[in-house]
Amino acid sequence: QVQLVESGGGLVQPGGSLRLSCAVSGVRFSIYAMGWYRRTPGKQRDLVATISSGGTSNYADNVMGRFTISRDNAKNTLDLQMNSLKPEDTAVYYCNVRNVLNGFTSWGPGTQVTVSS
């Protein structure tokens, strides 16, 4: 049974930093592509960053240079370091795991990030 659990969300002032983590179990973590997505009320879930099984990362234009995605295949964890946070980064952030060969995908329940003074 696949399980993804996000942590690290919260309230932060503009310009501040947060680090999100996602603990993954029930899959062979090292062979899966991983990603962080976010959704604000009334909008679709948007890509934030992805990282392949080989460690290649990809970022949305609006977080490039501020956010860093990383994975630890030994610990089955995915992280997102978020710096220089802006109010428009406020959203629920979701962890995603995806098998690029068979299309299997799974999501965590999400963690709220609020950037406000």
MARDO-926163 format. One line per field, with one value per atom (N, C-alpha, C): residue number from 0; residue in three letters; atom name; z, y, x. Coordinates in nm, 2 decimals. Layout:
N
bake c(NUM/...) $
nulo c(ALA/...) $
fipa c(CA/...) $
pz c(Z/...) $
py c(Y/...) $
px c(X/...) $
! end
This chain:
117
bake c(0/0/0/1/1/1/2/2/2/3/3/3/4/4/4/5/5/5/6/6/6/7/7/7/8/8/8/9/9/9/10/10/10/11/11/11/12/12/12/13/13/13/14/14/14/15/15/15/16/16/16/17/17/17/18/18/18/19/19/19/20/20/20/21/21/21/22/22/22/23/23/23/24/24/24/25/25/25/26/26/26/27/27/27/28/28/28/29/29/29/30/30/30/31/31/31/32/32/32/33/33/33/34/34/34/35/35/35/36/36/36/37/37/37/38/38/38/39/39/39/40/40/40/41/41/41/42/42/42/43/43/43/44/44/44/45/45/45/46/46/46/47/47/47/48/48/48/49/49/49/50/50/50/51/51/51/52/52/52/53/53/53/54/54/54/55/55/55/56/56/56/57/57/57/58/58/58/59/59/59/60/60/60/61/61/61/62/62/62/63/63/63/64/64/64/65/65/65/66/66/66/67/67/67/68/68/68/69/69/69/70/70/70/71/71/71/72/72/72/73/73/73/74/74/74/75/75/75/76/76/76/77/77/77/78/78/78/79/79/79/80/80/80/81/81/81/82/82/82/83/83/83/84/84/84/85/85/85/86/86/86/87/87/87/88/88/88/89/89/89/90/90/90/91/91/91/92/92/92/93/93/93/94/94/94/95/95/95/96/96/96/97/97/97/98/98/98/99/99/99/100/100/100/101/101/101/102/102/102/103/103/103/104/104/104/105/105/105/106/106/106/107/107/107/108/108/108/109/109/109/110/110/110/111/111/111/112/112/112/113/113/113/114/114/114/115/115/115/116/116/116) $
nulo c(GLN/GLN/GLN/VAL/VAL/VAL/GLN/GLN/GLN/LEU/LEU/LEU/VAL/VAL/VAL/GLU/GLU/GLU/SER/SER/SER/GLY/GLY/GLY/GLY/GLY/GLY/GLY/GLY/GLY/LEU/LEU/LEU/VAL/VAL/VAL/GLN/GLN/GLN/PRO/PRO/PRO/GLY/GLY/GLY/GLY/GLY/GLY/SER/SER/SER/LEU/LEU/LEU/ARG/ARG/ARG/LEU/LEU/LEU/SER/SER/SER/CYS/CYS/CYS/ALA/ALA/ALA/VAL/VAL/VAL/SER/SER/SER/GLY/GLY/GLY/VAL/VAL/VAL/ARG/ARG/ARG/PHE/PHE/PHE/SER/SER/SER/ILE/ILE/ILE/TYR/TYR/TYR/ALA/ALA/ALA/MET/MET/MET/GLY/GLY/GLY/TRP/TRP/TRP/TYR/TYR/TYR/ARG/ARG/ARG/ARG/ARG/ARG/THR/THR/THR/PRO/PRO/PRO/GLY/GLY/GLY/LYS/LYS/LYS/GLN/GLN/GLN/ARG/ARG/ARG/ASP/ASP/ASP/LEU/LEU/LEU/VAL/VAL/VAL/ALA/ALA/ALA/THR/THR/THR/ILE/ILE/ILE/SER/SER/SER/SER/SER/SER/GLY/GLY/GLY/GLY/GLY/GLY/THR/THR/THR/SER/SER/SER/ASN/ASN/ASN/TYR/TYR/TYR/ALA/ALA/ALA/ASP/ASP/ASP/ASN/ASN/ASN/VAL/VAL/VAL/MET/MET/MET/GLY/GLY/GLY/ARG/ARG/ARG/PHE/PHE/PHE/THR/THR/THR/ILE/ILE/ILE/SER/SER/SER/ARG/ARG/ARG/ASP/ASP/ASP/ASN/ASN/ASN/ALA/ALA/ALA/LYS/LYS/LYS/ASN/ASN/ASN/THR/THR/THR/LEU/LEU/LEU/ASP/ASP/ASP/LEU/LEU/LEU/GLN/GLN/GLN/MET/MET/MET/ASN/ASN/ASN/SER/SER/SER/LEU/LEU/LEU/LYS/LYS/LYS/PRO/PRO/PRO/GLU/GLU/GLU/ASP/ASP/ASP/THR/THR/THR/ALA/ALA/ALA/VAL/VAL/VAL/TYR/TYR/TYR/TYR/TYR/TYR/CYS/CYS/CYS/ASN/ASN/ASN/VAL/VAL/VAL/ARG/ARG/ARG/ASN/ASN/ASN/VAL/VAL/VAL/LEU/LEU/LEU/ASN/ASN/ASN/GLY/GLY/GLY/PHE/PHE/PHE/THR/THR/THR/SER/SER/SER/TRP/TRP/TRP/GLY/GLY/GLY/PRO/PRO/PRO/GLY/GLY/GLY/THR/THR/THR/GLN/GLN/GLN/VAL/VAL/VAL/THR/THR/THR/VAL/VAL/VAL/SER/SER/SER/SER/SER/SER) $
fipa c(N/CA/C/N/CA/C/N/CA/C/N/CA/C/N/CA/C/N/CA/C/N/CA/C/N/CA/C/N/CA/C/N/CA/C/N/CA/C/N/CA/C/N/CA/C/N/CA/C/N/CA/C/N/CA/C/N/CA/C/N/CA/C/N/CA/C/N/CA/C/N/CA/C/N/CA/C/N/CA/C/N/CA/C/N/CA/C/N/CA/C/N/CA/C/N/CA/C/N/CA/C/N/CA/C/N/CA/C/N/CA/C/N/CA/C/N/CA/C/N/CA/C/N/CA/C/N/CA/C/N/CA/C/N/CA/C/N/CA/C/N/CA/C/N/CA/C/N/CA/C/N/CA/C/N/CA/C/N/CA/C/N/CA/C/N/CA/C/N/CA/C/N/CA/C/N/CA/C/N/CA/C/N/CA/C/N/CA/C/N/CA/C/N/CA/C/N/CA/C/N/CA/C/N/CA/C/N/CA/C/N/CA/C/N/CA/C/N/CA/C/N/CA/C/N/CA/C/N/CA/C/N/CA/C/N/CA/C/N/CA/C/N/CA/C/N/CA/C/N/CA/C/N/CA/C/N/CA/C/N/CA/C/N/CA/C/N/CA/C/N/CA/C/N/CA/C/N/CA/C/N/CA/C/N/CA/C/N/CA/C/N/CA/C/N/CA/C/N/CA/C/N/CA/C/N/CA/C/N/CA/C/N/CA/C/N/CA/C/N/CA/C/N/CA/C/N/CA/C/N/CA/C/N/CA/C/N/CA/C/N/CA/C/N/CA/C/N/CA/C/N/CA/C/N/CA/C/N/CA/C/N/CA/C/N/CA/C/N/CA/C/N/CA/C/N/CA/C/N/CA/C/N/CA/C/N/CA/C/N/CA/C/N/CA/C/N/CA/C/N/CA/C/N/CA/C/N/CA/C) $
pz c(0.00/0.00/0.00/-0.10/-0.11/-0.02/0.05/0.14/0.13/0.11/0.11/0.22/0.30/0.41/0.40/0.38/0.38/0.52/0.54/0.66/0.64/0.73/0.72/0.68/0.65/0.61/0.74/0.71/0.82/0.77/0.86/0.84/0.84/0.74/0.73/0.67/0.71/0.66/0.52/0.44/0.31/0.32/0.23/0.24/0.32/0.39/0.48/0.40/0.48/0.42/0.50/0.42/0.48/0.41/0.48/0.41/0.43/0.32/0.32/0.30/0.36/0.35/0.32/0.24/0.21/0.24/0.33/0.36/0.27/0.20/0.11/0.15/0.15/0.18/0.08/0.07/-0.01/-0.16/-0.20/-0.34/-0.34/-0.45/-0.46/-0.50/-0.40/-0.41/-0.52/-0.52/-0.61/-0.76/-0.80/-0.94/-0.99/-0.89/-0.93/-0.94/-1.04/-1.04/-0.93/-0.88/-0.76/-0.80/-0.73/-0.76/-0.65/-0.65/-0.56/-0.65/-0.61/-0.68/-0.57/-0.62/-0.53/-0.59/-0.50/-0.54/-0.45/-0.51/-0.43/-0.46/-0.37/-0.38/-0.51/-0.58/-0.70/-0.82/-0.80/-0.92/-0.92/-1.04/-1.06/-0.98/-0.97/-0.91/-1.01/-0.97/-1.06/-1.02/-1.12/-1.09/-1.02/-0.92/-0.86/-0.90/-0.88/-0.91/-0.92/-1.01/-1.02/-1.02/-0.98/-0.98/-1.03/-1.13/-1.18/-1.09/-1.13/-1.05/-1.06/-1.16/-1.18/-1.12/-1.06/-0.99/-1.08/-1.20/-1.28/-1.23/-1.21/-1.15/-1.26/-1.23/-1.32/-1.24/-1.27/-1.19/-1.27/-1.21/-1.27/-1.27/-1.37/-1.39/-1.27/-1.20/-1.09/-0.96/-0.95/-0.83/-0.86/-0.99/-1.03/-0.95/-0.90/-0.82/-0.68/-0.64/-0.50/-0.43/-0.51/-0.45/-0.50/-0.41/-0.45/-0.41/-0.50/-0.48/-0.46/-0.37/-0.35/-0.30/-0.32/-0.28/-0.21/-0.11/-0.05/-0.06/-0.16/-0.19/-0.07/0.01/0.13/0.24/0.25/0.35/0.29/0.16/0.10/0.13/0.11/0.14/0.02/0.01/-0.09/-0.01/-0.05/0.02/-0.08/-0.03/-0.11/-0.02/-0.05/0.03/-0.04/0.03/-0.03/0.04/-0.04/0.01/-0.06/0.00/-0.05/-0.08/0.01/-0.01/-0.03/-0.12/-0.15/-0.12/-0.10/-0.07/-0.17/-0.30/-0.40/-0.40/-0.31/-0.29/-0.19/-0.13/-0.04/-0.12/-0.07/-0.13/-0.04/-0.08/-0.03/-0.12/-0.06/-0.14/-0.13/-0.24/-0.25/-0.30/-0.24/-0.29/-0.38/-0.49/-0.59/-0.62/-0.64/-0.69/-0.82/-0.92/-1.05/-1.11/-1.16/-1.24/-1.39/-1.45/-1.59/-1.69/-1.64/-1.73/-1.74/-1.63/-1.63/-1.59/-1.57/-1.54/-1.40/-1.31/-1.18/-1.11/-1.04/-0.96/-0.83/-0.73/-0.60/-0.54/-0.46/-0.40/-0.25/-0.18/-0.04/-0.01/0.11/0.15/0.14/0.14/0.12/0.26/0.25/0.36/0.33/0.42/0.39/0.42/0.32/0.33/0.32/0.42/0.41/0.43/0.33/0.34/0.36/0.48/0.51/0.62/0.62/0.73/0.84) $
py c(-0.12/0.00/0.12/0.21/0.33/0.43/0.50/0.61/0.72/0.84/0.96/1.06/1.11/1.20/1.32/1.44/1.56/1.62/1.70/1.77/1.90/1.99/2.11/2.24/2.23/2.35/2.44/2.56/2.65/2.79/2.88/3.03/3.09/3.17/3.23/3.37/3.46/3.60/3.60/3.70/3.72/3.73/3.67/3.67/3.56/3.48/3.38/3.25/3.14/3.01/2.90/2.80/2.67/2.55/2.44/2.32/2.21/2.17/2.06/1.93/1.83/1.69/1.60/1.49/1.39/1.25/1.18/1.04/0.95/0.86/0.77/0.62/0.54/0.40/0.32/0.19/0.11/0.10/0.17/0.16/0.15/0.11/0.10/0.25/0.33/0.47/0.51/0.44/0.49/0.49/0.41/0.41/0.50/0.57/0.66/0.80/0.87/1.01/1.07/1.19/1.25/1.40/1.45/1.59/1.66/1.79/1.88/1.96/1.97/2.04/2.13/2.23/2.31/2.36/2.39/2.43/2.54/2.65/2.75/2.74/2.79/2.77/2.82/2.73/2.77/2.74/2.70/2.68/2.53/2.49/2.36/2.34/2.21/2.18/2.21/2.29/2.33/2.26/2.23/2.18/2.29/2.24/2.33/2.28/2.15/2.10/1.95/1.89/1.75/1.70/1.58/1.52/1.38/1.34/1.21/1.11/0.98/0.88/0.89/0.96/0.98/1.11/1.19/1.31/1.44/1.43/1.55/1.63/1.75/1.84/1.93/1.97/2.06/2.15/2.28/2.38/2.46/2.50/2.60/2.73/2.81/2.94/3.03/3.03/3.12/3.08/2.97/2.93/2.91/2.91/2.89/2.99/2.93/3.01/3.04/3.00/3.02/2.89/2.79/2.66/2.55/2.46/2.35/2.21/2.12/1.99/1.89/1.80/1.70/1.57/1.46/1.33/1.25/1.17/1.08/0.94/0.87/0.73/0.63/0.66/0.57/0.59/0.71/0.73/0.74/0.72/0.73/0.86/0.97/1.10/1.20/1.29/1.40/1.53/1.63/1.75/1.87/1.98/2.10/2.22/2.27/2.39/2.51/2.60/2.71/2.84/2.92/3.04/3.17/3.28/3.41/3.39/3.34/3.31/3.44/3.43/3.54/3.51/3.61/3.58/3.49/3.50/3.42/3.27/3.24/3.10/3.03/3.11/3.05/2.95/2.82/2.71/2.59/2.49/2.36/2.29/2.23/2.17/2.01/1.95/1.80/1.73/1.62/1.53/1.43/1.40/1.30/1.21/1.08/0.98/0.92/0.90/0.85/0.75/0.65/0.55/0.58/0.63/0.67/0.56/0.43/0.32/0.27/0.27/0.22/0.32/0.44/0.55/0.55/0.46/0.46/0.59/0.65/0.77/0.78/0.84/0.86/0.99/1.04/1.17/1.16/1.26/1.28/1.36/1.38/1.46/1.61/1.65/1.79/1.86/1.97/2.05/2.20/2.27/2.41/2.50/2.58/2.69/2.82/2.91/3.04/3.14/3.23/3.34/3.47/3.53/3.65/3.72/3.85/3.93/3.96) $
px c(0.08/0.00/0.09/0.07/0.15/0.10/0.19/0.16/0.26/0.21/0.29/0.24/0.33/0.29/0.38/0.31/0.39/0.40/0.50/0.52/0.60/0.60/0.68/0.61/0.48/0.40/0.38/0.33/0.30/0.29/0.29/0.28/0.42/0.46/0.58/0.57/0.65/0.65/0.71/0.67/0.73/0.88/0.95/1.10/1.16/1.07/1.12/1.13/1.17/1.19/1.11/1.09/1.03/1.09/1.09/1.13/1.02/0.97/0.87/0.94/0.88/0.93/0.82/0.85/0.75/0.81/0.75/0.79/0.71/0.77/0.71/0.73/0.62/0.64/0.55/0.58/0.50/0.53/0.64/0.69/0.84/0.89/1.04/1.08/1.10/1.12/1.22/1.33/1.44/1.41/1.31/1.29/1.17/1.12/1.00/1.05/0.98/0.99/0.90/0.95/0.88/0.86/0.76/0.73/0.65/0.66/0.58/0.48/0.36/0.26/0.19/0.11/0.04/-0.09/-0.19/-0.32/-0.37/-0.42/-0.49/-0.64/-0.72/-0.87/-0.92/-1.00/-1.06/-0.97/-0.85/-0.76/-0.72/-0.66/-0.61/-0.48/-0.44/-0.31/-0.20/-0.10/0.00/0.13/0.22/0.35/0.44/0.51/0.61/0.75/0.78/0.91/0.90/0.98/0.99/1.14/1.16/1.29/1.28/1.36/1.36/1.43/1.41/1.48/1.63/1.68/1.82/1.87/1.78/1.81/1.80/1.75/1.73/1.61/1.63/1.52/1.46/1.34/1.27/1.18/1.18/1.10/1.01/0.90/0.81/0.89/0.85/0.93/0.91/0.80/0.78/0.84/0.91/0.98/1.13/1.17/1.31/1.40/1.51/1.60/1.57/1.44/1.40/1.38/1.33/1.30/1.40/1.43/1.52/1.45/1.44/1.38/1.50/1.48/1.59/1.52/1.59/1.54/1.65/1.61/1.71/1.66/1.72/1.67/1.70/1.79/1.82/1.71/1.65/1.55/1.41/1.40/1.26/1.19/1.27/1.21/1.23/1.14/1.15/1.14/1.22/1.22/1.20/1.15/1.14/1.18/1.30/1.35/1.30/1.22/1.16/1.21/1.28/1.34/1.27/1.30/1.24/1.09/1.02/0.88/0.80/0.70/0.61/0.47/0.38/0.24/0.17/0.21/0.16/0.20/0.29/0.33/0.23/0.14/0.04/-0.04/-0.05/-0.12/-0.11/-0.19/-0.17/-0.07/0.04/0.14/0.13/0.14/0.12/0.24/0.27/0.38/0.32/0.40/0.35/0.46/0.42/0.51/0.46/0.54/0.50/0.59/0.54/0.61/0.60/0.71/0.70/0.68/0.70/0.69/0.54/0.47/0.34/0.23/0.27/0.18/0.12/0.16/0.11/0.14/0.05/0.08/0.00/0.05/-0.01/0.02/-0.07/-0.06/-0.07/0.00/-0.02/-0.14/-0.18/-0.29/-0.27/-0.15/-0.12/-0.08/-0.01/0.03/0.01/-0.05/-0.08/0.05/0.08/0.18/0.11/0.13/0.07/0.19/0.20/0.30/0.23/0.24/0.17/0.24/0.23/0.28/0.18) $
! end
